[in-house]
Amino acid sequence: MGRSQDETRVQERRADVVLRALEQRLDAVCAAVLGSDAPARTEGEPVGRVAARLLPMLLARCADPERADVRWITWTAIRGAYPTASELIEFGRFIALASLRHAESVMFEELLRFPSTGNLEMEIEVVHQGVVVDVDFTARNDTHTGIHRVVREVLPRWSTVHPITAAAWTDSYTALRTLDPTERGRVFHHGRAVEARSSTVAPQRLVVPWQSTIVLPDVPNAAASDRLGTIGSMSGNDLSLIGYDMIPVTSAETRPFADALGFAQYLTVVKHARNIAAISRSATTEFSGFASSLAAQGLPEPTVREVVLTEDAPPHHEAVVRRTGRPRVVCVGSREPHKNQRTVLHGAERLWREGLDFELELIGGDGWSVDGLERAIARAQSLGFPVLDTGRVDDDYLWEALRSAEFTVFVSLHEGYGLPVADSLACGTPVITSNFGSQQEIAEGGGCLTVDPRSDASVTDGMRRLLTDAALLQQLRAEAVARPARTWDQYADELWHALVPAERTP
């Protein structure tokens, strides 16, 4: 009996928390949807009274067949979760057929069952005519490769000029939420010590955009795809994103099979975007091709713009640059087949056997498949060849390595852009890179020797030339130094104007 009473008390307490959170959500949504027509709350109203008063007002607005946006935000307020497309369609059909009183009764009955898909105990923060930025992966992880570098460079710059709301997803991937202090540190203060603040942390809230723009600077988690697509197509909000590449489908043989499936889900989001900022001419071609196919589905074509990434390096501190008597060749990139480090190592071994004296340093963390490369590195080292298997490094080490290298080699088989190429050139260091796609685009500005990355002989010959032709190396170094600067500040500003419609700019 005692246990039953305890369970009853727990249920009653939770019911009270859920109802209070529901009333806050309904109140916030009424203020957004009804504006000046929204009723003022009366201080001290009993729990449940506010919900009973506000829910019918919202459901009445939901009955308008042209207001899918109102149904979207009302569903979100009731369930504490964004609806999927199928859920929203069924909700609209239910509202169209049910009486207002019946609809209200059913909604309350479903709430009392405490469905597990929502976040019923959470309050919401409605972002009205603003900009919400989905930074889920970057906020949750310390990974600092290309895409995550973009997020961490752009977001702090945006936040100093524009009011933005950075958000991550709930663990169930049913709605965006505010960031906790650790997550904000990962996004806005990466690599910098953050002052300890008060131990009192405000409870996280769901983030609900209304007549706003949702920006995706990262590739979103596949679990959120259906809800994101619904936001873009039915919520009255705009969806904008950075288009990095389509490697998982256009070069699927270089990626694990699961990536192709996940990317297919991502494309269900892309097709409902309003604006896409592609990071190179090649990426623009890929995303424009996909966008042009959407007419066959009766969908509007997203606007795809080329917003080229940056060539920006941090200030140069002479004291930390290290040089040795032996020339060092640096190869930066995650350890994955399409990055093609195995071809670089093969070329280096051929040149060592020819008698050339240099070191090869491989910088980058493990990717999805490293077996072939790891075996080749171990074999080369066992034979006494000077291979430095450095792995993942911090930013200071990376920039030091790029500046002190004789040249760098980045001969990827497919890239949306190729930040290691741009980073090396920003340091004034020549690069051997691929003779097609986005890497060729970067090379057109000077400082690069292009080769066929699919040809062992071509890559080996390129390395041989820069190790033996001092005049060519000096020419490329001069070209790299002479390249016009393109900073992260410029990129962030151009990106904002490409992704955020003028009428939605706060």
C-alpha positions as CSV (number, residue, x, y, z in Angstrom):
1,M,0.0,0.0,0.0
2,G,2.8,2.4,0.9
3,R,4.5,1.8,-2.4
4,S,1.3,2.5,-4.3
5,Q,0.8,5.8,-2.4
6,D,4.4,6.8,-3.3
7,E,3.8,6.0,-6.9
8,T,0.6,8.0,-6.9
9,R,2.4,11.0,-5.4
10,V,5.1,10.7,-8.0
11,Q,2.5,10.6,-10.8
12,E,0.6,13.6,-9.3
13,R,3.8,15.6,-9.0
14,R,4.7,14.8,-12.6
15,A,1.2,15.6,-13.8
16,D,1.6,19.0,-12.1
17,V,5.0,19.6,-13.8
18,V,3.6,18.6,-17.1
19,L,0.5,20.8,-16.9
20,R,2.6,23.8,-15.8
21,A,5.0,23.3,-18.7
22,L,2.1,22.9,-21.1
23,E,0.5,26.1,-19.9
24,Q,3.8,28.0,-20.4
25,R,4.1,26.5,-24.0
26,L,0.5,27.4,-24.9
27,D,0.9,30.9,-23.5
28,A,4.1,31.5,-25.5
29,V,2.6,30.1,-28.7
30,C,-0.6,32.1,-28.2
31,A,1.5,35.3,-27.9
32,A,3.2,34.5,-31.2
33,V,0.2,33.3,-33.1
34,L,-2.5,35.7,-31.8
35,G,-0.4,38.7,-31.1
36,S,-2.4,41.5,-29.6
37,D,-5.5,39.2,-29.5
38,A,-3.7,36.8,-27.1
39,P,-5.4,36.9,-23.7
40,A,-3.4,38.1,-20.7
41,R,-2.7,35.5,-18.0
42,T,-4.3,36.1,-14.6
43,E,-2.0,35.8,-11.7
44,G,-2.8,32.9,-9.4
45,E,-5.0,30.9,-11.8
46,P,-5.2,27.3,-10.8
47,V,-3.0,24.8,-12.7
48,G,-5.0,23.5,-15.7
49,R,-7.2,26.6,-16.1
50,V,-4.9,28.4,-18.4
51,A,-4.5,25.4,-20.7
52,A,-8.3,24.9,-20.8
53,R,-8.7,28.6,-21.8
54,L,-5.8,28.8,-24.4
55,L,-6.0,25.4,-26.1
56,P,-9.4,26.0,-27.7
57,M,-8.2,29.4,-29.1
58,L,-5.3,27.8,-30.8
59,L,-7.3,24.8,-32.1
60,A,-9.8,27.2,-33.6
61,R,-7.0,28.8,-35.6
62,C,-5.8,25.4,-36.6
63,A,-9.1,24.8,-38.4
64,D,-8.1,27.2,-41.2
65,P,-6.9,24.7,-44.0
66,E,-4.4,27.3,-45.2
67,R,-2.6,27.6,-41.8
68,A,-0.3,24.5,-41.7
69,D,2.1,26.8,-39.8
70,V,-0.4,27.3,-37.0
71,R,-1.0,23.6,-36.8
72,W,2.8,23.0,-36.7
73,I,3.4,25.3,-33.8
74,T,0.3,24.2,-31.9
75,W,1.3,20.6,-32.2
76,T,4.7,21.5,-30.9
77,A,3.2,23.4,-27.9
78,I,0.9,20.4,-27.1
79,R,3.4,17.6,-27.5
80,G,6.7,19.3,-26.6
81,A,8.1,18.0,-29.9
82,Y,8.1,19.1,-33.6
83,P,5.7,17.0,-35.7
84,T,6.8,14.9,-38.6
85,A,5.1,15.5,-41.9
86,S,2.7,12.5,-41.5
87,E,1.8,13.6,-37.9
88,L,1.0,17.1,-39.0
89,I,-1.1,15.9,-41.9
90,E,-3.1,13.6,-39.7
91,F,-3.5,16.4,-37.1
92,G,-4.9,18.6,-39.9
93,R,-7.3,15.9,-41.0
94,F,-8.4,15.4,-37.4
95,I,-9.1,19.1,-36.8
96,A,-11.0,19.4,-40.1
97,L,-13.4,16.6,-39.1
98,A,-13.7,17.0,-35.3
99,S,-15.8,19.5,-33.3
100,L,-13.7,22.0,-31.4
101,R,-14.9,20.5,-28.0
102,H,-14.0,17.0,-29.2
103,A,-10.6,18.1,-30.4
104,E,-9.8,19.8,-27.1
105,S,-10.9,16.6,-25.2
106,V,-8.8,14.3,-27.3
107,M,-5.7,16.6,-26.9
108,F,-6.0,16.5,-23.1
109,E,-6.5,12.8,-23.1
110,E,-3.4,12.2,-25.1
111,L,-1.4,14.5,-22.8
112,L,-2.5,12.5,-19.7
113,R,-1.1,9.3,-21.3
114,F,2.4,11.0,-21.1
115,P,3.6,9.9,-24.6
116,S,7.3,9.2,-24.6
117,T,8.1,10.9,-27.9
118,G,7.7,14.5,-26.6
119,N,9.4,16.6,-24.0
120,L,6.4,17.3,-21.9
121,E,8.2,18.7,-18.9
122,M,10.1,21.3,-20.8
123,E,9.1,24.9,-21.4
124,I,9.7,26.6,-24.7
125,E,11.4,29.7,-26.1
126,V,9.6,31.0,-29.2
127,V,12.0,32.7,-31.6
128,H,9.8,35.1,-33.6
129,Q,11.1,36.4,-36.9
130,G,14.7,35.5,-35.8
131,V,17.5,33.1,-36.8
132,V,17.9,29.7,-35.1
133,V,21.2,27.9,-35.9
134,D,21.4,24.1,-35.5
135,V,24.8,23.3,-34.1
136,D,24.0,19.9,-32.6
137,F,27.1,17.9,-33.6
138,T,29.6,20.7,-32.9
139,A,28.0,21.4,-29.5
140,R,28.0,17.8,-28.4
141,N,31.6,16.8,-29.7
142,D,35.1,18.1,-29.5
143,T,35.8,17.0,-33.1
144,H,37.5,19.8,-35.0
145,T,37.7,18.8,-38.6
146,G,36.6,20.9,-41.7
147,I,32.9,21.3,-41.1
148,H,33.2,21.8,-37.4
149,R,35.9,24.4,-38.0
150,V,33.5,26.3,-40.2
151,V,30.8,26.2,-37.5
152,R,33.2,27.4,-34.8
153,E,34.6,30.2,-37.0
154,V,31.3,31.5,-38.2
155,L,29.0,31.4,-35.2
156,P,31.1,33.7,-32.9
157,R,31.3,36.2,-35.8
158,W,27.6,36.1,-36.5
159,S,26.8,36.5,-32.8
160,T,28.7,39.8,-32.5
161,V,26.7,41.3,-35.4
162,H,23.3,39.5,-35.5
163,P,21.0,38.2,-32.8
164,I,21.0,34.4,-33.2
165,T,19.8,31.5,-31.2
166,A,22.2,28.6,-31.3
167,A,20.5,25.3,-30.5
168,A,21.1,21.5,-30.3
169,W,18.6,18.7,-30.4
170,T,17.0,16.8,-27.5
171,D,18.4,13.3,-27.0
172,S,15.3,11.9,-28.7
173,Y,15.9,14.2,-31.7
174,T,12.3,15.5,-31.6
175,A,13.0,19.2,-31.0
176,L,15.7,21.8,-30.8
177,R,16.7,23.1,-27.4
178,T,18.9,25.7,-25.8
179,L,22.6,24.9,-25.2
180,D,24.1,24.1,-21.8
181,P,27.3,26.0,-20.8
182,T,29.6,23.2,-21.9
183,E,28.0,23.1,-25.3
184,R,28.2,26.9,-25.7
185,G,31.9,26.7,-24.9
186,R,32.5,24.1,-27.6
187,V,30.7,26.3,-30.2
188,F,31.7,29.8,-29.2
189,H,35.0,29.4,-27.3
190,H,36.7,26.4,-28.8
191,G,40.4,26.1,-27.8
192,R,40.1,28.9,-25.3
193,A,39.7,28.8,-21.5
194,V,36.3,29.9,-20.4
195,E,35.8,31.7,-17.1
196,A,33.9,29.7,-14.5
197,R,30.5,31.0,-14.0
198,S,27.8,30.6,-11.4
199,S,26.9,27.1,-10.6
200,T,23.2,28.0,-11.1
201,V,22.3,27.0,-14.7
202,A,19.0,27.9,-16.2
203,P,16.9,24.9,-17.2
204,Q,17.1,24.1,-20.8
205,R,14.1,25.1,-23.0
206,L,12.8,23.9,-26.3
207,V,13.6,26.3,-29.1
208,V,10.5,26.9,-31.3
209,P,11.0,29.1,-34.4
210,W,8.1,31.1,-35.7
211,Q,8.3,33.0,-39.0
212,S,12.0,32.6,-38.7
213,T,15.0,31.1,-40.5
214,I,16.6,27.9,-39.4
215,V,20.2,27.7,-40.5
216,L,22.1,24.3,-40.8
217,P,25.9,25.0,-40.9
218,D,26.5,21.4,-40.2
219,V,25.1,18.2,-41.7
220,P,22.2,17.4,-39.3
221,N,21.7,14.1,-37.5
222,A,19.7,11.7,-39.7
223,A,17.3,11.1,-36.8
224,A,16.1,14.7,-37.2
225,S,15.6,14.6,-41.0
226,D,11.9,14.1,-41.1
227,R,11.2,16.9,-38.6
228,L,13.6,19.3,-40.3
229,G,12.0,18.6,-43.7
230,T,8.6,19.3,-42.1
231,I,9.9,22.6,-40.8
232,G,11.1,23.6,-44.3
233,S,7.9,22.6,-46.0
234,M,5.0,23.2,-43.6
235,S,6.0,25.3,-40.6
236,G,6.1,28.7,-42.2
237,N,9.8,29.0,-41.3
238,D,12.7,29.1,-43.9
239,L,15.3,26.5,-43.9
240,S,18.9,27.4,-45.1
241,L,22.0,25.4,-45.2
242,I,25.7,25.2,-46.2
243,G,26.2,22.8,-49.1
244,Y,29.5,21.0,-48.4
245,D,29.6,18.1,-50.9
246,M,27.6,15.1,-52.1
247,I,30.4,12.6,-51.7
248,P,28.3,9.9,-50.0
249,V,26.2,9.6,-53.2
250,T,28.4,10.8,-56.0
251,S,31.5,9.0,-54.8
252,A,29.8,6.4,-52.7
253,E,32.5,3.9,-53.3
254,T,34.8,5.9,-51.1
255,R,32.5,5.9,-48.1
256,P,30.8,3.3,-45.9
257,F,27.5,2.1,-47.1
258,A,25.7,3.6,-44.1
259,D,26.8,7.1,-45.2
260,A,24.8,6.8,-48.4
261,L,21.7,5.9,-46.5
262,G,22.2,8.7,-44.1
263,F,22.8,11.2,-46.9
264,A,19.6,10.1,-48.6
265,Q,17.8,11.2,-45.5
266,Y,19.8,14.5,-45.5
267,L,18.5,15.1,-49.1
268,T,14.9,15.0,-47.8
269,V,15.9,18.1,-45.8
270,V,17.8,19.8,-48.6
271,K,14.9,19.6,-51.0
272,H,12.8,21.7,-48.6
273,A,15.5,24.4,-48.1
274,R,15.0,27.9,-49.4
275,N,18.7,28.9,-49.6
276,I,21.9,26.8,-50.1
277,A,25.4,28.3,-49.8
278,A,27.8,26.0,-51.5
279,I,31.4,26.2,-50.5
280,S,33.0,25.9,-54.0
281,R,32.1,25.9,-57.7
282,S,32.1,22.1,-57.7
283,A,29.8,21.9,-54.7
284,T,27.5,24.5,-56.3
285,T,27.3,22.3,-59.4
286,E,26.4,19.3,-57.3
287,F,23.7,21.0,-55.2
288,S,22.3,22.9,-58.2
289,G,21.9,19.6,-60.1
290,F,19.9,18.2,-57.2
291,A,17.9,21.3,-56.8
292,S,16.9,21.4,-60.5
293,S,15.5,17.8,-60.2
294,L,12.9,18.9,-57.7
295,A,10.5,20.2,-60.3
296,A,9.7,16.6,-61.1
297,Q,8.2,16.4,-57.6
298,G,6.3,19.7,-57.9
299,L,8.7,21.3,-55.4
300,P,10.2,24.8,-55.6
301,E,13.9,24.9,-56.5
302,P,16.1,26.1,-53.6
303,T,18.4,29.1,-54.5
304,V,21.9,27.8,-54.6
305,R,24.7,30.3,-54.3
306,E,28.5,29.8,-54.4
307,V,30.0,31.2,-51.2
308,V,33.7,30.1,-51.4
309,L,35.4,29.2,-48.2
310,T,38.3,31.1,-46.7
311,E,42.1,31.1,-46.9
312,D,42.8,32.5,-43.5
313,A,45.6,31.6,-41.0
314,P,46.2,32.9,-37.5
315,P,49.0,35.4,-36.8
316,H,52.5,34.0,-37.4
317,H,54.7,33.8,-34.4
318,E,58.3,33.2,-35.6
319,A,59.4,31.7,-32.3
320,V,57.2,28.6,-32.6
321,V,58.1,27.7,-36.2
322,R,60.4,24.7,-36.2
323,R,62.7,23.8,-39.0
324,T,65.2,20.9,-39.3
325,G,68.0,20.2,-41.7
326,R,65.9,17.6,-43.5
327,P,63.0,18.9,-45.7
328,R,59.6,17.9,-44.3
329,V,56.6,17.1,-46.5
330,V,53.3,17.4,-44.6
331,C,50.1,15.6,-45.5
332,V,47.0,16.7,-43.6
333,G,43.6,15.0,-43.6
334,S,41.4,12.5,-41.8
335,R,42.5,8.9,-42.3
336,E,39.9,7.9,-44.8
337,P,40.3,6.2,-48.3
338,H,39.1,9.2,-50.3
339,K,41.7,11.4,-48.7
340,N,44.3,9.2,-50.5
341,Q,47.2,9.3,-48.1
342,R,48.1,5.8,-49.1
343,T,49.1,7.1,-52.6
344,V,51.2,9.8,-51.0
345,L,53.0,7.3,-48.8
346,H,53.6,5.1,-51.8
347,G,55.1,8.0,-53.7
348,A,57.3,8.9,-50.7
349,E,58.7,5.4,-50.5
350,R,59.6,5.3,-54.2
351,L,61.5,8.6,-53.7
352,W,63.3,7.4,-50.6
353,R,64.4,4.3,-52.6
354,E,65.7,6.7,-55.3
355,G,67.9,8.3,-52.6
356,L,66.0,11.5,-51.9
357,D,66.3,12.7,-48.3
358,F,63.1,14.1,-46.7
359,E,60.6,13.4,-44.0
360,L,56.9,12.7,-44.5
361,E,54.6,13.8,-41.7
362,L,51.0,12.5,-41.7
363,I,48.6,14.6,-39.6
364,G,44.9,13.8,-39.0
365,G,42.7,11.6,-36.9
366,D,41.3,8.2,-37.7
367,G,38.3,8.0,-40.0
368,W,36.0,5.1,-40.9
369,S,38.7,2.9,-42.5
370,V,42.5,3.1,-41.6
371,D,43.6,-0.5,-41.9
372,G,45.4,-0.2,-45.3
373,L,47.1,3.0,-44.4
374,E,48.2,1.9,-40.9
375,R,49.8,-1.3,-42.3
376,A,51.6,0.7,-44.9
377,I,52.9,3.2,-42.3
378,A,54.1,0.4,-40.0
379,R,55.9,-1.3,-42.9
380,A,57.6,1.9,-44.0
381,Q,58.8,2.6,-40.5
382,S,60.0,-0.9,-40.0
383,L,62.2,-0.4,-43.1
384,G,63.7,2.7,-41.5
385,F,62.0,5.3,-43.7
386,P,61.3,8.7,-42.0
387,V,57.6,8.6,-41.7
388,L,56.2,10.7,-38.8
389,D,52.7,9.3,-37.9
390,T,51.6,12.3,-35.9
391,G,47.8,11.7,-35.9
392,R,45.4,14.2,-34.4
393,V,47.0,17.5,-33.3
394,D,45.8,20.8,-31.8
395,D,45.5,24.0,-33.8
396,D,48.9,25.4,-32.7
397,Y,50.8,22.3,-33.8
398,L,48.9,22.2,-37.1
399,W,49.7,25.8,-38.1
400,E,53.3,25.3,-37.0
401,A,53.6,22.2,-39.2
402,L,52.1,23.9,-42.2
403,R,54.4,26.9,-41.9
404,S,57.5,24.9,-41.5
405,A,56.8,22.4,-44.3
406,E,58.8,22.4,-47.5
407,F,55.4,21.8,-49.2
408,T,52.2,19.9,-48.4
409,V,50.4,17.2,-50.3
410,F,46.6,16.9,-50.4
411,V,45.5,14.8,-53.3
412,S,42.0,13.8,-52.3
413,L,39.8,11.9,-54.7
414,H,36.7,14.1,-54.0
415,E,36.3,17.3,-51.9
416,G,33.6,19.9,-51.4
417,Y,36.4,22.4,-51.0
418,G,39.7,21.2,-49.4
419,L,40.6,23.3,-46.4
420,P,44.1,21.7,-46.0
421,V,45.0,23.2,-49.4
422,A,43.7,26.6,-48.4
423,D,45.3,26.5,-45.0
424,S,48.7,25.6,-46.5
425,L,48.5,28.4,-49.0
426,A,47.4,30.9,-46.3
427,C,50.7,30.0,-44.6
428,G,52.6,30.7,-47.8
429,T,53.5,27.0,-48.2
430,P,53.1,25.4,-51.7
431,V,50.8,22.5,-52.2
432,I,50.6,19.4,-54.4
433,T,46.9,18.8,-55.0
434,S,44.4,17.1,-57.3
435,N,43.9,18.4,-60.9
436,F,40.1,18.4,-60.9
437,G,37.1,19.6,-58.8
438,S,37.4,22.0,-55.9
439,Q,41.1,21.4,-55.4
440,Q,41.8,22.5,-59.0
441,E,39.6,25.6,-58.3
442,I,41.8,26.6,-55.4
443,A,45.0,25.9,-57.4
444,E,43.9,28.3,-60.1
445,G,44.9,31.2,-57.8
446,G,48.6,30.0,-57.7
447,G,50.9,28.3,-55.3
448,C,49.9,24.8,-56.3
449,L,51.2,21.9,-58.5
450,T,48.4,19.8,-59.7
451,V,48.6,16.0,-60.3
452,D,46.3,13.2,-61.1
453,P,45.4,11.7,-57.7
454,R,44.4,8.4,-59.2
455,S,47.9,7.9,-60.7
456,D,50.7,6.8,-58.5
457,A,53.2,7.9,-61.1
458,S,51.7,11.4,-61.3
459,V,51.7,12.0,-57.5
460,T,55.2,10.6,-57.2
461,D,56.5,12.8,-60.1
462,G,54.9,15.9,-58.5
463,M,56.7,15.2,-55.2
464,R,59.9,14.5,-57.0
465,R,59.7,17.9,-58.8
466,L,59.2,19.9,-55.7
467,L,62.0,18.1,-53.8
468,T,64.5,18.6,-56.6
469,D,63.5,21.8,-58.4
470,A,64.3,24.6,-56.1
471,A,63.3,27.3,-58.6
472,L,59.9,25.8,-59.1
473,L,59.4,25.5,-55.3
474,Q,60.4,29.1,-54.8
475,Q,58.0,30.2,-57.6
476,L,55.1,28.4,-56.0
477,R,56.0,29.8,-52.6
478,A,55.9,33.3,-54.1
479,E,52.6,32.6,-55.7
480,A,51.2,31.4,-52.4
481,V,52.3,34.5,-50.6
482,A,50.8,36.7,-53.3
483,R,47.3,35.2,-53.2
484,P,44.7,37.7,-52.2
485,A,43.6,37.3,-48.6
486,R,40.1,35.9,-48.0
487,T,39.3,36.0,-44.3
488,W,36.8,34.2,-42.0
489,D,35.2,37.6,-41.4
490,Q,34.5,38.0,-45.2
491,Y,33.2,34.4,-45.4
492,A,30.9,34.8,-42.4
493,D,29.4,38.0,-43.7
494,E,28.8,36.6,-47.2
495,L,27.4,33.4,-45.8
496,W,24.9,35.3,-43.6
497,H,23.6,37.3,-46.6
498,A,23.3,34.1,-48.7
499,L,21.4,32.1,-46.0
500,V,19.2,34.6,-44.2
501,P,16.6,36.4,-46.3
502,A,16.6,40.2,-46.0
503,E,13.1,40.2,-44.7
504,R,14.0,37.7,-41.9
505,T,17.2,39.5,-40.8
506,P,16.6,40.7,-37.3
